[in-house]
Amino acid sequence: MTRAVVAKRVDSGRADLSEIVELAEAAGYDVVATLTQSREEDAAYHVGEGKAEELARVVVDTDAEAVIFDNSLGPYQTYNIGGKLPEGVEVVDRFTLILEIFGQRAQTRKAQLQVELAELRYELPRAEAKASLAKRDERPGFMGLGEYDESREQDIKNQISTIKRELDRIADQEESRREQRRESGFDLVALAGYTNAGKSTLLRRLATDLDVDENEELHPDLDPTAESEDRLFTTLGTTTRRAETGKRDVLLTDTVGFVSDLPHWLVESFKSTLDSVYRADLVLLVVDASEPVEEMREKLVTCHDTLYERNEAPIVTVLNKVDKVDPEDLAEKRRALSALAPSPVAVSAATGENVGELQARIEDELPEWQRERLLLPMTDETMSVVSWIHDHGHVEREEYDDNHVVLEFEAKPAIVERARAKATDLAAVEST
C-alpha cells in the first residue's frame, strides 16, 4: 500500500478528517499521519508556507509516498506544494482521490467513460497551467503537474468532445429504455443518497427478481446470499431490479452514492448515471440514521443540492439502519431533521424492519392510477387483451358471460388509453 499523509485546511474551526481518511483507505492508501490548519486559503500553497514546510518534514519522518489534501488544489498550488516535498512524492487533492476510486470501481463501458470524462475535465486547467509554467521556463515535472506537452490541451478538448458524444448516445438509449418500461406499465423508482448509506442493501431487500441492466453481473448485491459491502462507492454504475411493493409494477434502480463538496464538473461528468434519478417517477433518498444528526443534516443538504436543479419526482426520505439506533435517539433525529426530511420512513434494510411501511409509502407516492371499467366483446383476441391488462395494471373485478367480459381495473393513464384502444379494436372486429 502507498503510504500517505492526509492534510486539510479549513477557514475556521476544527477540521474533520474522518471522511478523507475513509476515502484514502478506500483508494488503497495507508494513512500514516495527518495534518490540519485553520486559516484563510493561501494563494500560493493553499495552507500557509510554514505549514507546507511542516508537511514536508512529516513526509520525511513517516517516509510517505503521497500527500492527500481534503481540499481542491489549484494547479499552481499543486506545483508549489510539490516544490516543498521530497522528489517523487505525489500530491493528490480531494477530487483526484475520488476519481482514483471511481477509476478502480468502473467496470462498465458507461462508468469508464464517465470517469475518463471527469479526469479530462480535471486535467484541462492543469494542462493550461503547465503551458504557462513552460513559457516562464519553469519545469513542472515531479512536483505534481507532470511534464508539459504543447499539444496536450487540444488533445484533451478533442477527447472530451468524443466521450460526450458517446455518452449522449448511451443516454439516448437509456431514455428510450425508460420510456419502453413506462409504456409497459412499470413505475420507475430510484435510490439516491450518500455513499455507504445502505442503498444496495435496500435494493436487495425490496427486489423480487432481476431486470437486465447495464452491469447486472457486476453488482455486489445480485447474489441474494452475498453480504453487502461496507465500503464507499460499491455501486458506480446503475443496477435495476423489479421490486415488490404491492399492486404496482415497480423497477427500482440503485445508483452511485453522493459525496460532499463535489464540484460541478464532476457531477456533470456523471450526468448519464444520475439521469436514472432525475428521470424517475419517485426518488427514495436513503440516509444512514446511525450517524450523528449533524452529519445526517450535512449529507441531506448535499443530496438535495445535487437533486435540486434537475429532479422533478417526489422525494421520500428513508432513514436506514434503525436497528443500530435507540428509539429515543431516532425520535430526536426525526425532529431535528424535519425541515429537510418531512415524513421520513424509518427502516432497517439489513433486518427488514418497517420495510412493509416503506412499500406502502412507495405505492402512495407514485403518480396516481386511473380507474376504468371496460366491456369487452368475446372474440378470438379478447383473452389476449385481458391478459395484457392484467400485466400492465391491477384488475379488481373480472366477470364473464357468453358474449362479454367486464373488467374493472386501475392503471397509468397511458395504459388506460391503450386498453380503451384495444377494446375499440375488438368491437370493430366483432362488428365486421
N, C-alpha and C positions, 0 to 999 in steps of 0.2 A: 504493500500500500504506500502511496505517496504521502510523506509527512508534510503537514500543513499547519501554518499559523493563521488563525482566524482573527480579523480585525474589524472594528466597526466604529464609525463616528456618528454621533447624534448632536443635534443643535443644542439640546439641553436635557437634563435629567439623566436617568440611568439607562445604559444600553443593554437590551435583552439579546443575548446571543443564542438562545435555545433553538430557534428555527434555523439559523445559518449553520450551526453545528450539525443539526439533523440533516440539512441539505448536503453538507460536505460529506458526511458519512454515507449518505445515500449514493453519492457520486463515487465513493470508494476511497476517500481521503482518510488519513489517520490524523486527527486534530491533536497536535502536541502542545499547543499554547494558544492563549487568546490575549487580545489587546483592545482596549476601548478608549475613546476620548469624547468628552463633551465640550464642543466648541462650534463656532460657525465654520462653514466649509472654507478651506484654504484653496485658492485658485490653482496653486502650483502642485500641492501634494495631497489635496483633499483633507487629510489630517494636517496638523502643524508640522513644520520641518523638523522640529525637535522630536516629535512623536514618530516621524518617519525614520529618524536615526535610531530611536529606541527600538522600533520594529526590526530594523536591520540587525541590531545586537541580539534580539530574541531569536531571529532566524539563525544566526551563527551559533548561539548557545544550544539550540534544540536540533541543529543540523537539518532544518526544514528545507524542503524542496519547492514549496509553493507558499504564497501568501494569498489568502482568500478574504476579500473585503465584502462585508454585508452592506455595500453601498454601490451606487452606479458611479464608475470612474470615467472621466473624460479621457480621450486619447493622450493628451499631454500630461495629465495626472498619472496615468499608467506609465508613461515614459519616464517621468521624473522619479516616481517611486522605485521603478526598476533600476534607476541610476544609483540609488542608495543601497541596493541589495547585492549580495554576492552574485558573481556571474553564474548563470544557469538557473536562478530561482525564478519561477513563473509567477506573474501577477494575474490573479483571477478576481473579477468582480462578481457581484451577485448574479447578474444576468448571464454572464459567461458560464457560471456554475450551473444555473438552471438549464441552459442549453446543452451543457455536457450531460446532464441527467437525461434530458429528452432524447439526445442522440443515442444514449445507451439503451433506452427503452423503446425506441421507434422500430417496430418490426413490420409494419405495413407500408406499402408504397406511399399512401397519402401522409402518414405520420412522418415518414422520412423526408418527403418533400417539404412539409411544414417546418420541420427542424432546419432543413437546409435554407429555406427562405428566411427564417429568423436569424440564422447565423450570418447570412449575407447582409441582411439589413443592419445587423450589429457591426459587421466589419466595414461597411461602406464609409462611415465618417472616420474610421481609423485609417483606411487607405488614403483618405484625403489628408489626414494628419501626417502620414508618412511622406506624402509628396511635399508638404510644407517643410518638414524637417530636412528632407533631402536637398531642397533648394537652398537651405541655410548651411549645407554641408555637414549636417549632424547625422550620424549614422544610427537609425533606430533598429538595432539588432536584438540582442538578447534581453533588452530591458522591457520587453512585454509587447512591443508593437510588431516585431518581425521585420524582415528585410523589405526594402522598397522596390517595387516593380511599377514603372510608369504606366504600363498598360492595364494594371490591375483594376483601377477604378471602373473603366469601361467594361471590362470583363464581368465585374460584379453586377453592374447595371443590366448587362445583357442576360446574365444568368437569372436575375430577379424577374425579368420580363418573361423568360421562358418558363420558369417554375410557376409564376402566377397564371399563365395561360393553361398549364396542365392542371393546376388546382381548380381553376374555373370550370374546366371540362369535367373534372370529378364531381365538383359541387352541383353542376347541372344534372349529372347522372343521379346523384343522391336526391336532389329535389324531385326529379321525375319518379324515383322510387317512393319517396314520401307521399306524393300525390296518388300513386297507384295503390298504396296501402290505405290511404283515406278513402279512395273510391271503393275499396274492398270492404269498407266498414270498420276499419281499425281506428282507434284513438291513439295518438302518439304522445307518450309521457316521457319526459327527460329527467334524469337525475343530475342535479348540479350541486356544487358545494366545494368546500375547501378540500384539498388533497388529504387523504387519510381520515376522512370523516365517516367512512363506512359505506360509501355508495355501492361498491361492488358486492359487499355482503348483503345489502338490502336488495339489490338486483336478484341475487341468487335466492333470497328468501321469498320474493314475490313471483319468481319465474315459474311457469308451468312447463315450458318446453323451449327449444332453441328456434331462433329465426335466423336465417342466413344473413350475415352482415360482414363488414369489411375484415374483421380479424377474429372470427369466431373460434378458430383453432388456437389462437394465441392468448386469449383472455384467461387469467389465472382462476377465475371462478366458474368456468364452464364445467369442470368436473364437479358434480354435486358432492363428492366426498372430500374435495380439496379444502384445505384451510385457507381463509382469507389472509393475505399477506399484510403485515403491519409495517408498511414502508411507503414512502412518498412516491407519487406518480406511478402506481402499479398499472393504472389504465391510462394509456396515452392516446389511443385511437378511440373508436366507439364500438360498443357491443350492444346489440339489440336482442331482446328475448321477449317472448309472449308472456304476459303477466296475468295472474289470477286476481281479479278484483270483484267479480260478481257477474252481472249480466252483460257488461260491456266487453268488447274485444279490444284489449289494450296491448300495445307494443311499448316496452319500457327500454330506454336507451341510457347506458352508462357512458359518461364522457370524462375527459381529462379533468383533474382537480385543479381548482384555482390556488394561487399563492398570492400573498400580499405584495403590493407595490410593483405590480407588473407594468412595464412601460407600454404605451400604445402600440408600438411597432411589434412587440412580442404577442400581444393579444390579437392583433390584426393578422399575424402570421398563422394563427390557429383558428381563423375565422371559419374555415371549412368544417372543422370538428365542432366548433361552438354553434354552427348552424343547426345542429341536432337539438340544441337547447332553444335557440332563438325561434325555430320554426315548429316547436312542439305545441300541442293543444293544452298541456299543463306541465308546469315545472315543479318538481319536488326538490326543494333546497335543503340539503342534508347538513346538519351541524352536529358536531361531537359535544353532547351535553355533559360529558365528564370533565371538560376543560374549565378553567376559571372563567367567570362571567365576563370579565373584561376582554379576555382572548376571544370568547364567543362573539362578543359585540364587534370587535375589530374584523373578525372573519365574515360576519354577516354583512358589514359595510363593504368589504372587499367584493363579496359575491354580488351584492346589489349594484355596486358601481360597474361591475363587468356586464351585468344583465341590463342595466338601465337604458342604454341607447337603442338597443335592437329588440329586446324581448317584449312581446305583446301578450303572451299567455299568462293566465293567473298563476300565482306562486303559492305553494303550500310549504311552510317551513316544517321540517321533520327533525325533532330533537332526538338524535340517535344515541345509543349506548346508555340508556337509562338504567340498565342493570348494574351500572357502576356508580350510580348517583343516589344519595339519600333522598327520600321523598320531600322532606322539608327544603333541602337544598335545591331540588328541582323546581319546587313551587316558587322559591325566591328568584331563581333564574328566569322563570316564566314572567314574573312581574317586572324584573329589571329589563327584559328584552322585549316587552310588549309592543313598543313603538316600531321595532324592526321586524318582529315576528308575531303578528297578531294571530290568535287562534292556532298555535302550532299543534302538531300531533307528536306525542312523546312515545317512542318505540325502542325496542332493542332488536336490531336485525339479527344479532347473534343468538338470542334466546327465543325470538318470536313474540315477545311481549307486546301487546297492543297493535300487532300487525293487522288484525281484523278491523280495528278502528281506522287505520290508515287506508285499507282497501275501500271501506265505505266512504271515506272522505274523498278519495280519488274519484269515485263514481259521482259524488255530489258536485265536485268542482269542474268536471268535464263539461264541455258545451252541451246544452240541453238537447235531448232527443225529441222527435216529433211523434205524436201518436197518430195511427192511421188504421182504418178499417177498410178492407178490400173484399169485394165479392168477385171471385174468380170463376169463370165458366170451366166446366170439366172438359178438357181437351187432352190430346196426346202430350202436350208440353206443360200442362198445369203443374204436375208434380215437380218438374224441374224448377219452375218459378217458386213454388212453395219451399223447396229445398234452398234456393238462393236467398229467400227472405230469412229463413232460419239462420243461414250462415252470416248474414250481414246485419241482422237486427235481433231484437228479443221478442219472440212470439208469445203473447199472453193468452190467446184463445184461437182455437183451430177446430172448425166444425165442418162436417161433410154431409151432403145428401147426394141423391143420384145425379144432379145436374150442376152443383156448385160447391165451391169451397169458400168458407168465410174465415178470413184471417184478421185478427186484431193484433197489432204489433207496435213496437217503438223502434225508431232508428234515426240515424242522422238525417237531416232534411234532404241531403243529396241522394241518400239511399231510398227515402220515401218517394222522391220524384222518379227515380229509376224503376221502383216497384210499380208505381202507377203506370209508367210507360209500358212495362211488361204486361200489366193487366189489360191495358188498351189493345196491345198486340194480340193477346189471347182472345179478346172479344171480337176483334176483326177477323181472326181465323175462324171462329165459331160461326160468324155471320155469312161466310162465303160458302 
